[in-house]
Amino acid sequence: MPVVTLACQAMATRFEMVLHGENPTALRAAGEEAVNEIEKLEDQLSLYRAWTEIAHLNARAADEPVKVSPPVFALLKQARALSLETGGAFDITIAPLVRCWGFMHGSGRVPAAEQLAEARARVGMGLVEFHEANSTVRFSRPGVMLDLGAIGKGYAIDRALVALREAGVTSGLIHGGTSTIYALGNPPDADFWQVAIERPPNSAGLSDFPETVALRDESLSVSAIWAKAFEAHGKSFGHLIDPRTGEPASDAVLAAVILPSATETDALSTALLVGAREVHARLAQSRPAIRTLLVLKTGNGLQVESRGLQK
């Protein structure tokens, strides 16, 4: 069966897709439309481009209600719902803390106590006001800043999938930055796509770590603390920060979530890494069908907790 591969760079992430079908010309056209969808989203969601809807919100919403497009308004409301579901472990207002810890444009630093307290006061979805009647958003205090980095890749994949399905594509893989991957249908020669999960460093002794997971019409997102970290005062500080405490996540080293929505897996894998056992219990209660993997730090090394996965 013919195979078509496409790639693009958007939202500081490399997206790639592999599509299977009978007609390579039609496949490539569908893939190019999906790529266009991803690239257009950067002009809506980027924190760093001054003309985007998110940049406009960050610049003006503390002074006045700012109107956003219906898709962006819906995404922001979905982010609020996911924040509530995870007890605040996922929060798109995290940007002041990311900047405070030196991860927005650098490799990280330990902030002074007063700087951390000031940043924490500007974080929390309760500071974001939604006005349904006219699709406007307002911040209740200056300094609030939205960062969709923990949900944008998944959302882009979901939008690309709409284009692929409308074009009749039924088999393929699409990923954003390798941390979120969606398995569309199944491969031509098997019932499921087999997708590998990278082991954490120093985890050779974890015999119950699943090397691969089987996916079909599902998304897998993986979050890990070793992807971007720095050393200071004899400790390692990762780039994923708990919005509730203002401190980098420290109880888990890896979290993975499998669900039908890439938007949700992208956000919830971040929340699971940040909130560890607490969020794991929350998700098991709110989503009985969810499949999860959590690798925790213990006094004796690393420990695996999983739901719905078998090695």
Stockholm file with secondary structure:
# STOCKHOLM 1.0

chainA/1-311         MPVVTLACQAMATRFEMVLHGENPTALRAAGEEAVNEIEKLEDQLSLYRAWTEIAHLNARAADEPVKVSPPVFALLKQARALSLETGGAFDITIAPLVRCWGFMHGSGRVPAAEQLAEARARVGMGLVEFHEANSTVRFSRPGVMLDLGAIGKGYAIDRALVALREAGVTSGLIHGGTSTIYALGNPPDADFWQVAIERPPNSAGLSDFPETVALRDESLSVSAIWAKAFEAHGKSFGHLIDPRTGEPASDAVLAAVILPSATETDALSTALLVGAREVHARLAQSRPAIRTLLVLKTGNGLQVESRGLQK
#=GR chainA/1-311 SS CCEEEEEEEETTEEEEEEEECSCHHHHHHHHHHHHHHHHHHHHHHCSSCTTSHHHHHHHHTTTSCEECCHHHHHHHHHHHHHHHHTTTSSCTTCHHHHHHTTCSSSSCCCCCHHHHHHHHTTCCGGGEEEEGGGTEEEESSTTCCCCCTTTHHHHHHHHHHHHHHHTTCCEEEEEETTTEEEEESCCTTSSSEEEECCCCTTCTTCTTCCSEEEESSEEEEEEESTTSEEEETTEEEESCBCTTTSSBCCSEEEEEEEESCHHHHHHHHHHHHHHHHHHHHHHHHHCTTCEEEEEEEETTEEEEEEESCCC
#=GC SS_cons         CCEEEEEEEETTEEEEEEEECSCHHHHHHHHHHHHHHHHHHHHHHCSSCTTSHHHHHHHHTTTSCEECCHHHHHHHHHHHHHHHHTTTSSCTTCHHHHHHTTCSSSSCCCCCHHHHHHHHTTCCGGGEEEEGGGTEEEESSTTCCCCCTTTHHHHHHHHHHHHHHHTTCCEEEEEETTTEEEEESCCTTSSSEEEECCCCTTCTTCTTCCSEEEESSEEEEEEESTTSEEEETTEEEESCBCTTTSSBCCSEEEEEEEESCHHHHHHHHHHHHHHHHHHHHHHHHHCTTCEEEEEEEETTEEEEEEESCCC
//
